[in-house]
Amino acid sequence: MSQSSQHPFAAELLAELAHFTGDCERYQHGLNRSLIYTPGVQHLAEKAGAYWLIDAIASHVGSTAFRREARETRGSEICTSGG
């Protein structure tokens, strides 16, 4: 049995998310203003009720552990910009 027949909502959501590429629009988290995310992430949160995931990420962005990991990981200048 294929994944799409087992989880039609997931297959539909994946197809929708494939259309979110190269958009210049951005969203900013309400409490952690240093967390900026794309329309695709916003769409996922709306469709799947995953605002909790954005909040969980926002709670870690800017923390000491996050900054330490970002410094040690390639591309850290992208992760820590704005703070």
Summary of the structure (lengths in Angstrom):
residues: 83
radius of gyration: 15.4
end to end distance: 47.3
largest distance: 47.3
contacts: 178
relative contact order: 0.12
helix: 57%
strand: 5%
